[in-house]
Amino acid sequence: MENASRLLRPLLDGSPRALARAITWMENGHPEARALMASVWPHLGRAVVLGLTGSPGSGKSTLTDQLARALRGQGKRVGILAVDPTSPFSGGAILGDRIRMGRIASDPGIFIRSMATRGALGGLARATQDAIDLLDAAGWDVVIVETVGVGQDEVDVVSCVQTCCVVLVPGMGDEIQAIKAGIMEVADIFIVNKADREGVDKVEMEIQAMKSLGSAKAWDPPALRTVASQGDGIPELLEKIREHGAWLKEHGGFRVKDRERARVRFDSLLAEEAARRARARAGAEKVEQLIEAIAGRALDPYAAVDQVLDC
């Protein structure tokens, strides 16, 4: 079995093959995964991490494609993590290799990986957080995290990126969805994509109205128009991303972001490990008996959990 020390060197040298293998280790819970993460931890903190989230059909994949191409034009190496819905049968990402980014997939300076949400609250699996760190350690300059879409529990994307872009589209009712999903607290930049459609002014007005209702923020999230399919607005978007990064640096925002991400990762890992150990102590047979008791209304789920924790 390959060990962490043998994989570490090619990973730090930027080998795409080693990077892909390392991410697979994290996804599958490889025995050497923890040792590998411990080894790469001192090498983190160099990559710029961007988040792109929004409703299905808003053009996130096309925007990601255009951003990656523009960043490559600046000589940047770009890693893309596309978080897809989890297949209920295989547990894997349904869209696989993201054929919509086929134009950039062959570029050696671009790494694309589809990640399954695996039922994780916030839409981002633990392995996605690990993948961000592995891309950082492997020397990729910019990491773009494209999420499956916006939902009530899916705003956790903001905890693991430095600049979070929320994509809205005219005529899709996104302004109503944004209120329901609590997007005001997530967005660092609003992107009104497909801005050649009718209704773009209405979306911008709704954004301004929501901003006026929310609590004041030190950084005022701008609203930019793009037509990703044509590449329109991409240079302006990159400039706003740069400005937000400069603002974070000036106001100590990177430290705040790091603490937020550390807290989310610690809490999620603690819950995962505590559950694993509690199940192991109780044993599979006991767990199944409790599940049967809950299903048969003989025991409430809170009491069942208490029994597992008391084992």
C-alpha positions as CSV (number, residue, x, y, z in Angstrom):
1,M,0.0,0.0,0.0
2,E,1.3,3.4,-0.9
3,N,2.1,5.6,2.1
4,A,1.8,9.3,2.7
5,S,5.5,10.0,2.7
6,R,5.9,8.6,-0.9
7,L,2.9,10.6,-2.1
8,L,3.9,13.9,-0.4
9,R,6.9,14.8,-2.6
10,P,5.2,14.6,-6.0
11,L,2.2,16.3,-4.5
12,L,4.2,19.3,-3.3
13,D,5.9,19.3,-6.7
14,G,2.5,19.9,-8.3
15,S,2.0,16.5,-10.0
16,P,-1.7,16.4,-11.2
17,R,-1.6,12.6,-10.8
18,A,-0.4,12.8,-7.2
19,L,-3.0,15.5,-6.5
20,A,-5.8,13.4,-7.9
21,R,-4.7,10.4,-5.9
22,A,-4.5,12.5,-2.7
23,I,-8.0,13.8,-3.2
24,T,-9.3,10.3,-3.7
25,W,-7.6,9.2,-0.5
26,M,-9.5,12.0,1.4
27,E,-12.8,11.1,-0.3
28,N,-12.5,7.4,0.5
29,G,-11.0,7.6,4.0
30,H,-7.7,6.0,3.0
31,P,-5.7,4.8,6.0
32,E,-2.8,7.2,5.1
33,A,-5.1,10.2,4.5
34,R,-4.6,11.7,8.0
35,A,-0.9,11.4,7.8
36,L,-0.8,13.0,4.4
37,M,-2.9,16.0,5.6
38,A,-0.7,16.4,8.6
39,S,2.4,16.5,6.3
40,V,0.9,19.1,3.9
41,W,-0.5,21.4,6.7
42,P,2.7,23.5,7.0
43,H,2.7,24.2,3.3
44,L,-0.8,25.9,3.2
45,G,-1.9,29.5,2.8
46,R,-0.7,30.5,-0.6
47,A,-3.7,29.9,-2.9
48,V,-6.5,32.4,-3.5
49,V,-9.8,30.6,-2.9
50,L,-13.0,31.7,-4.7
51,G,-16.5,30.4,-4.3
52,L,-19.2,30.5,-7.0
53,T,-22.7,29.7,-5.9
54,G,-26.2,30.2,-7.3
55,S,-29.3,28.5,-8.4
56,P,-29.2,25.7,-11.1
57,G,-29.2,27.2,-14.6
58,S,-27.6,30.4,-13.6
59,G,-24.5,29.8,-15.6
60,K,-22.0,29.0,-12.9
61,S,-20.1,26.4,-15.0
62,T,-19.8,28.8,-17.9
63,L,-18.6,31.6,-15.5
64,T,-16.1,29.2,-14.0
65,D,-14.8,28.3,-17.5
66,Q,-14.4,31.9,-18.4
67,L,-12.7,32.9,-15.1
68,A,-10.3,30.0,-15.5
69,R,-9.4,31.0,-19.0
70,A,-8.8,34.6,-18.0
71,L,-6.7,33.6,-15.0
72,R,-4.6,31.3,-17.3
73,G,-4.0,34.3,-19.5
74,Q,-2.4,36.0,-16.5
75,G,-0.1,33.0,-16.0
76,K,-2.1,31.5,-13.0
77,R,-2.5,27.8,-12.4
78,V,-6.2,27.2,-11.6
79,G,-7.8,24.4,-9.7
80,I,-11.6,23.9,-10.0
81,L,-13.7,21.9,-7.6
82,A,-17.2,21.4,-8.9
83,V,-19.5,20.2,-6.2
84,D,-22.2,18.1,-7.7
85,P,-25.3,16.4,-6.3
86,T,-24.5,13.0,-4.8
87,S,-25.8,9.9,-6.6
88,P,-28.1,8.0,-4.2
89,F,-26.8,4.8,-5.7
90,S,-23.0,5.2,-6.0
91,G,-22.4,8.1,-3.6
92,G,-20.4,9.8,-6.4
93,A,-20.9,13.0,-8.3
94,I,-23.6,12.7,-10.9
95,L,-22.1,15.1,-13.5
96,G,-18.7,13.4,-13.4
97,D,-16.0,15.3,-15.2
98,R,-18.0,18.4,-16.0
99,I,-18.2,18.1,-19.8
100,R,-19.4,21.8,-19.9
101,M,-15.8,22.8,-19.1
102,G,-14.4,20.7,-21.9
103,R,-12.7,23.6,-23.5
104,I,-10.2,24.0,-20.6
105,A,-10.0,20.4,-19.4
106,S,-6.9,19.7,-21.6
107,D,-4.9,22.7,-20.3
108,P,-2.1,21.4,-18.1
109,G,-2.4,24.5,-16.0
110,I,-6.0,23.7,-15.0
111,F,-7.1,20.9,-12.7
112,I,-10.8,20.0,-12.6
113,R,-12.3,17.7,-10.1
114,S,-16.0,16.9,-9.5
115,M,-16.8,16.4,-5.8
116,A,-20.0,14.8,-4.4
117,T,-21.8,16.6,-1.6
118,R,-22.4,13.1,0.0
119,G,-25.3,14.5,1.9
120,A,-23.3,17.1,3.8
121,L,-25.1,20.0,5.3
122,G,-23.9,23.2,3.6
123,G,-23.5,21.4,0.3
124,L,-19.8,20.9,0.8
125,A,-18.4,17.6,1.9
126,R,-15.5,17.3,4.2
127,A,-13.4,16.0,1.4
128,T,-14.0,19.2,-0.6
129,Q,-12.4,21.2,2.3
130,D,-9.5,18.7,2.1
131,A,-9.2,19.1,-1.6
132,I,-8.9,22.9,-1.3
133,D,-5.9,22.3,1.0
134,L,-4.3,19.8,-1.3
135,L,-4.6,22.1,-4.3
136,D,-3.0,24.9,-2.2
137,A,-0.2,22.6,-1.1
138,A,0.4,21.5,-4.7
139,G,1.1,25.0,-5.8
140,W,-2.1,25.9,-7.6
141,D,-2.5,29.7,-7.5
142,V,-6.3,30.0,-7.6
143,V,-8.9,27.5,-6.4
144,I,-12.4,28.0,-7.6
145,V,-15.2,26.1,-5.7
146,E,-18.4,25.9,-7.7
147,T,-21.3,24.6,-5.6
148,V,-24.3,22.6,-6.6
149,G,-26.7,25.6,-5.9
150,V,-28.1,27.8,-3.2
151,G,-30.4,26.3,-0.6
152,Q,-31.3,26.8,3.1
153,D,-28.4,24.8,4.4
154,E,-25.9,25.5,1.6
155,V,-24.4,28.8,2.7
156,D,-21.4,27.0,4.3
157,V,-19.5,27.7,1.1
158,V,-18.5,31.1,2.6
159,S,-16.6,29.3,5.4
160,C,-14.0,27.9,3.1
161,V,-13.5,30.6,0.5
162,Q,-11.9,34.0,0.6
163,T,-14.3,35.6,-1.9
164,C,-17.8,34.3,-2.4
165,C,-19.6,35.2,-5.6
166,V,-23.4,34.7,-5.7
167,V,-24.8,34.3,-9.3
168,L,-28.3,35.5,-10.1
169,V,-30.2,35.5,-13.4
170,P,-33.0,37.7,-14.6
171,G,-36.4,36.1,-14.9
172,M,-35.7,33.1,-12.6
173,G,-37.1,34.6,-9.4
174,D,-33.6,34.6,-7.9
175,E,-34.3,37.7,-5.9
176,I,-37.0,35.9,-3.9
177,Q,-34.8,32.8,-3.5
178,A,-31.9,35.0,-2.3
179,I,-34.1,36.3,0.6
180,K,-35.2,32.8,1.6
181,A,-31.7,31.4,1.4
182,G,-30.0,34.1,3.5
183,I,-27.7,35.1,0.7
184,M,-27.1,38.6,2.0
185,E,-24.8,37.1,4.6
186,V,-22.9,35.0,2.1
187,A,-22.2,37.2,-0.9
188,D,-19.0,39.2,-1.2
189,I,-19.8,39.9,-4.9
190,F,-23.2,39.6,-6.7
191,I,-23.0,38.5,-10.3
192,V,-26.1,39.2,-12.5
193,N,-25.3,36.7,-15.2
194,K,-27.1,36.5,-18.6
195,A,-27.4,40.2,-18.3
196,D,-28.5,40.5,-22.0
197,R,-31.9,39.2,-20.8
198,E,-34.9,41.3,-20.0
199,G,-35.3,42.1,-16.3
200,V,-31.7,42.7,-15.3
201,D,-32.5,46.1,-13.9
202,K,-35.2,44.5,-11.6
203,V,-32.6,42.0,-10.2
204,E,-30.2,44.8,-9.5
205,M,-32.9,46.8,-7.8
206,E,-33.9,43.8,-5.6
207,I,-30.2,43.4,-4.6
208,Q,-30.0,47.0,-3.5
209,A,-33.3,46.7,-1.6
210,M,-32.1,43.6,0.2
211,K,-28.8,45.2,1.0
212,S,-30.6,48.1,2.6
213,L,-32.7,45.7,4.8
214,G,-29.7,43.8,6.0
215,S,-27.2,44.7,8.7
216,A,-24.4,47.0,7.6
217,K,-21.2,45.3,6.4
218,A,-17.7,46.7,6.3
219,W,-17.4,45.5,2.7
220,D,-20.3,46.5,0.5
221,P,-20.9,43.6,-2.0
222,P,-21.0,45.1,-5.5
223,A,-23.4,43.8,-8.2
224,L,-21.8,43.1,-11.6
225,R,-23.3,42.3,-14.9
226,T,-21.9,39.4,-17.0
227,V,-22.8,37.5,-20.1
228,A,-20.6,34.5,-19.4
229,S,-21.3,32.8,-22.7
230,Q,-19.8,35.8,-24.5
231,G,-17.1,36.5,-21.9
232,D,-18.6,39.9,-21.2
233,G,-17.9,41.3,-17.8
234,I,-15.2,38.8,-16.9
235,P,-12.3,41.4,-16.6
236,E,-14.5,43.6,-14.4
237,L,-15.3,40.6,-12.2
238,L,-11.6,39.7,-11.8
239,E,-10.9,43.3,-10.8
240,K,-13.6,43.2,-8.1
241,I,-12.2,39.9,-6.8
242,R,-8.7,41.5,-6.7
243,E,-10.2,44.5,-4.8
244,H,-11.9,42.3,-2.3
245,G,-8.7,40.4,-1.7
246,A,-6.9,43.6,-1.1
247,W,-9.6,44.8,1.3
248,L,-9.4,41.5,3.3
249,K,-5.6,41.9,3.5
250,E,-5.9,45.5,4.7
251,H,-8.6,44.9,7.3
252,G,-7.4,41.5,8.7
253,G,-10.1,39.7,6.9
254,F,-7.9,36.7,5.9
255,R,-7.4,35.9,9.6
256,V,-11.1,36.1,10.3
257,K,-11.8,33.9,7.3
258,D,-9.2,31.4,8.5
259,R,-10.8,31.2,11.9
260,E,-14.3,30.7,10.5
261,R,-13.1,27.9,8.3
262,A,-11.1,26.3,11.1
263,R,-14.1,26.3,13.3
264,V,-16.4,24.8,10.7
265,R,-13.8,22.1,9.9
266,F,-13.1,21.3,13.6
267,D,-16.8,21.1,14.4
268,S,-17.6,18.8,11.5
269,L,-14.7,16.5,12.0
270,L,-15.4,16.3,15.8
271,A,-19.0,15.3,15.1
272,E,-18.0,12.8,12.5
273,E,-15.3,11.2,14.7
274,A,-17.5,11.2,17.8
275,A,-20.3,9.4,15.8
276,R,-17.9,6.9,14.4
277,R,-16.4,6.1,17.9
278,A,-19.9,5.9,19.5
279,R,-21.1,3.5,16.8
280,A,-18.0,1.3,17.2
281,R,-18.4,1.1,21.0
282,A,-22.1,0.2,20.7
283,G,-21.6,-2.3,17.9
284,A,-23.5,-2.8,14.7
285,E,-26.0,-5.2,16.2
286,K,-26.9,-2.7,19.0
287,V,-27.3,0.1,16.5
288,E,-29.6,-1.9,14.3
289,Q,-31.7,-2.9,17.3
290,L,-32.1,0.8,18.3
291,I,-33.1,1.7,14.7
292,E,-35.7,-1.0,14.7
293,A,-37.0,0.3,18.1
294,I,-37.3,3.8,16.7
295,A,-39.1,2.6,13.6
296,G,-41.5,0.6,15.7
297,R,-42.3,3.6,17.9
298,A,-40.9,1.7,20.9
299,L,-38.2,4.3,21.5
300,D,-37.8,7.9,20.5
301,P,-34.6,8.8,18.6
302,Y,-33.2,11.0,21.4
303,A,-33.4,8.2,23.9
304,A,-31.7,5.9,21.3
305,V,-28.8,8.3,20.8
306,D,-28.4,8.6,24.6
307,Q,-28.1,4.8,24.8
308,V,-25.3,4.8,22.1
309,L,-23.4,7.6,23.8
310,D,-23.7,5.8,27.2
311,C,-22.1,2.6,25.8
